[in-house]
Amino acid sequence: CQPCFYCDSFGQNSDNEYISEVVFNSLNHVSGNDGGYGDFTHLNTSILRDSVYALSLTPGFSGAINKVYWRVWIDFTRDGDFLDIGEMIYEGYGENPLTGNITIPASVPQGQTRMRVQIQRQAYTRDGCAIYTNGEVEDYTVNIE
């Protein structure tokens, strides 16, 4: 168990903006409104150090379509907080699905760790442990080989 505890992060209101789909390597997860937080750590993908992977993020809207802000972290240090330099692997904004390429550093340790995906209306969250008003968070597992 490394770590046994992860910092909390969730959207207090996911009624309008939520995470609809996350695609990262072999992970392809379609979800709906999870009430501000979805624990999908039972879903995982294996990735190699010093490699590049495609990431695709699709927002969901139940009402008006708003500009949303995305951030994605991988807890490379496995310390439960997503606050270390280099752990934020992606950020972007818009009303439509976003795609990007993620480079996994050669220096990160092997093993399982957590990937956190956040979506928020109007601005980026302050960090991977944010509790904020409008949006949603989903957690997944990555196995670094």
N, C-alpha and C positions, 0 to 999 in steps of 0.2 A: 504494500500500500504506500505509494509515493506520489503525492502526499495523500493523506486521508481526508484532508479538508481543503476545499477550494473556496475562495472569496465569493460572496453572493453578487449577482448582477441580474437585474430584470427590469422590464418595463412595467410601470404601474398601470398603464392603460394600453392594451394591444387591440382595442376594439376596431381601430381603423387601419393601422399599419402593423404588419407582422411579416415574419419570414415565411415565404411560400416554398422556396426550394434552395438547397445548397448542394453544389456539385464540386467535389475536390478529389482528384484522382479517381479511384474506384468507388468512392462514396457518392451516392446520388440519393438524396432524401427530399421527398415532397411532404410538406406538412401544411397545416393551416394555422389558425390562431390558437396558440398554446397557453393563452392567459398571461403572457408576459415572459414566461420561461419554459423551455423545453429541454429536458434531460434526455439526450439521445446518445449517451456515452456507451450504450450497448452496440451502437453502430460505429464501425471503424474502417480505416484504410491504412495500408502499409506504404511508407514513403522511404526513399533513399536519401542519405546525406549527399550534399553537393549535387543536387538534381533540381530540375525545374518542373513544376506541375501547374496545370490550368485550374483556375477557380472560377466558378460561376455562381452568382447570387441573384435570386429573383424575389422581388418584394410582392407582398399581397396587400390588397386594399379592400375593405368592405364598404367604403363610402367614397368620399372625394380622394382623388389621386394627388398625393403631395410629394414634394421632393424629400427623399429619405437619405440618410447618411449611414454608411456601413463601415464597420471596423471588424477585423478578424485577427485573433491572436493564437499562437501556439506556445504553450508553457514549456519552452525548451529547457529551463532550469528545474522544472518540476517542483517549484516551491509554492504553488497554489495561488499565485496572485496576478500573473500576466503583466507585471510592472517592470520587468527587466528589459534592458536595451536589446533591441532586435526581436522581441517577442511579438510586437504588432507587425503582422506580415502583409496586411492589406488595408487600404481605406479608399473609399470612393462614394460618390453621391449621384442622385438622379431619380427619375420616376420609373425607369425601365430596368430590365436585368443588366447586371454589370459582369464583366469578365476581366480577368487579369492573370498574370503568370507569377507564381510564387517560387522563389529560390530557397531551398533548404540549405542552411550553412553546413559546410563540411565539419565544423568544429563542435556541433551539438552532440550530446550523448545519445546512444542508442537506447531503445526501449519505448514503452507506452507512455503517452502523456495526453493532455487535453487540448482540444482546439475549441475556442469560443468565438461565436459569431454574434454580432450585435447590429440591430437596425434601430434608428431613431429618427423621428421627425425633426426637421429644422436645424439640426446641428450635430456635430460629432459628440459622442460621449466623452467624458473626461479621461476614462481609462477602462481597462477590462474588468474592473470591480465596481462599475457605476450602477447605481439605482436611479432611474430617471423616469420621466413622466410618460412619454408616448413612444412605444416601440416594443421590441422583443429581443430575447437572447436565446440562443441554442448552443448546447455543448455536445461535442463529439470526441471520439478517441482516435488518435493517430499513433501508429507504431513505427518508430523511426528505426530503420535498419542500416 
